[in-house]
């Protein structure tokens, strides 16, 4: 049974990462046919960094992802603190409502947000172009919030509530107790939530497609037009770099989690 489980695990990882392996190999291929490796080259990366349009699109995606993840992390952390202080029944209801945006199909979220932005922009604000950078940013913050909340809440549950009371007994105000005690205890969850929000925002296409305007286009939305014609090999290089970035971020998140768990076990052991 154990041997079968190991075989299935290996097959699962091969299935998951084989497409990325093909993409990475294709980014170093001298030929344009991904089914045949003709030779090793870095020219695709050179062409990528010479393409100002692709770099500008990548910059747009990074701007939106960084801003959205930062704002969502701040709001999500505050929301998690508020949810923690609710009574158990109301807390369960709120957490269920928090999970709905994550399970809701992206196309439904994208269309509903687009309709909302168009209605508010045209009917209430009188704008001709209702979809702008602002609507794109709001949409990204909206679908990132649940991920931050769900990463922070477990850390709040793990934290000993007596720590805050002890800090207040020693003269700290509620705000000082938060920054000196609570924030330190839940920081791994905040970092994990921020990294996950960043990766989700950087990767998003469906929701961005419905809420973005013509003045500010992100990389995933523009890449959709590339699929209608033969993809240039320099795009493979860009995908490889993005995969490397996401891989490093997820590895960092896991290392931080392991480090936090180790510190907690050491503290309990002491």
N, C-alpha and C positions, 0 to 999 in steps of 0.2 A: 504493500500500500504506500509506504513512504517513497519507494522508488518511482511509483507511478505519479505521485504528487510532484516529485522533483522534475520528472520528464514534462509534465503538464506546465509547471512553472517556467521551465526553460523555453518551451514552445510558445508560451504566452508572451514572454519577453522578446523572443525572436519576432513574433507577429507584430508587437508594438513598435519595436525599434528598427526593424528591417527597412521600412520605408524611409526613415531618417538616414540610415546608413547609405541607401541608394542615392538620396539627395546630396549627402556630403561628398560621396565619391563623384557624383556628376558635377559638383562645383569645382573639382580639380581636374576635370577631364578636358583634354585639348579638343575633342570632337564635340559635336552637338547632339549626337545620338547617345542617349543615356543607357541603351542596351549594350553598347560596346565601348570599353575603355581604351582609348587610343594613346594616352600618355598623360603624364602629370604636368600641371601648369598652375601658376598663380595669376594668369592673365585675367581670369574672370573677376577676381577680387580687385585687380587694378582698374578694370573697366567699370566696376561698381563704384569705386571711390572717385571716378572721373565723371560719373553720371550725376549731375547736379539735381535733376528732377527727382530721381529716386532717393537721393540723400535728403532732399527737402521734404518728401513724403514721410520718410523715416523720422525726420525731426519733428514733423507735425504729430506723428503717433506718439513719440516720446514726450512731447509737451503735454498732450492730453492725458497720457497715462500717469505722468508724474503729478500733475495738478489734481486729477481725479482721485488717485490713490491717496494723496496727502489729505485732501478735504474729506474723503470718505473715511479715512482712518480717524481723523479728529471727531467727526460727527458720530461714527460708529462706536468709538470708545465711550463718548458721552452717553449715547443711547444704551450701551451695554450696562453702564453704571445705573442709569435710570431703571432699566428692566430688572436689575438685580434687587432693587429696593421695593419692587412690587410684591403683592401677596402671591402665593404660589399659583392660585387658579388664574389670576390675571396675567401672571408671568408666562404661564403655559400658553395662554391664548395669544399673547403678543409674539412669542417665539414661533408659534404656528404661522402667524401672519408674516413673520420675517422670512420664513422658509418658502413661502409661496413664490416670490420673485425668482428664486433659484430654480424652482421646478417648472415655472411657467415657460412655455416655448418662447425662444428669442424673437421669433417673427411676430408673435402676439404683442410682446413688450415693445418691440420696435414700432409697429404700426400704431399702437395705442399712444405711445409717447409722441409720435409724429403728428397724429391728429390733435393731441392736446396742445402741442407747440404751435401748430398752424392756427388753431382756434384762438389761443391767447394772443398770438402775434398779430393776426389779421383783424380779429373782432374787438379785442380789448385794447391793444396797443397801436393799432392802425399801421402796422409794418407791412411793407410789400414783400420783403424777404423774411419769412418767419423762421427759417432754419438757418442758424448761424453757428459760429464757434461756441457761443454760450449754450445753445440747445444741445450740442454734442457733448459739452462738458457736463451739463446737468444730467443727461442720460447716463453717462459713464459713472457719475457719482451715485446715481440711483441704483444701478445693478451691482455696484461694488459694496454698498453698505451692508447687505446681509452677510457677505463673506467676512467682513471685519468683525461684525457683531458675533458671528459664530466662532471666530477665533479668540475673541476676548472673553466671552462668557465662561468657558471652561476654566480659565485662569482666575476669574473672579470667584468661581465656586471653590477652587482649590485653596484660595487664600484664607487664612485664619482671620475672621472678623475682629478678633481680639487685638490684632495688631493696630488697627485704626483707633480703637478705644484706648489702647496704651499710649499711642502718640498724642491723642487729645488730653489724656490725663497728665502727660508730661509738658503740657502747655501749648501744643500745636493747635492752630485753628483747623477747621474742616478742609480748607484749601491747602494748608501746609501739610496736613496728614495725607492728603491725596498725592501731592508731589513727592513727599519724602518716603512714603510707605507704599501706598496703593499702586502708584505708577511704576515703582520699581518691581513690585511683585507680578504685575500683569504685562510688563514690557515684552517678554517673549511672545505672548499672544498678539500684542499690538504689532510687533515686527512681522510676525507670520501673516497677520491680516493685511498689512500694508504690501507685503511682497505678493500675496495672492491677488490683491486688488490690482496691483500694477500689471501682473501677468495677464489677468483677465481683460483688463482694459487694452493692453497692447495687442492682444490677440483678437479682439472683438471685430466682427464684420457685420453680422445681420442687423443688430440694433443701430450701429453706426451708419449703415447704408440708408436707413429710413430717417435719421435725424440730422444728417450732415448737410451742409449747404454747399454751394458752388465755390465759396470763397475760402474754404478750409477743408481739405480732403485728407483723410488718413491713409496710411499705406495699405491696410487690408482692403479698403474700399476700392482703391485704385488698382490693386493687384487683380481684383475680379475681372477687370477689362482685359488683363493679360491672358486670361484663360480662354478668351475667344480667338486667340491667334497663337502661333508657336511661341513658346516662352524662351526668352533669351537666356543663355547660360549664366549671365551675371546675376540674374534673379535667383538662381540656385545658390550662388554665393551669399546673397543677402539673406535668404532663408536659413542658410547654415549658420550665419552670424547670429541671427535671431534665436535659433535653437540653442546655440551656445550661451547666449545671454540668459535665456529662461532656465537652462540647465544649471547655470551657476547660481541664479537666484533661488531656485528650489533646493539646491544642495545647501546653500547658506541657511535657508529656513529650517531644514532638517537638522543641521549642525547646531543651530541655536536651540532647537527643541531638545536635542540630546544633552546639550550643556546645561539647560535649565533643569531638566529632570535629574541630572547627576548632582547638581548643587542641592536640589531639594532632598534627594536621598541622603546626601552627606549631612545635611542639616538635621534630618530626622535621626540619623545614626548617632550624631553628637548628642 
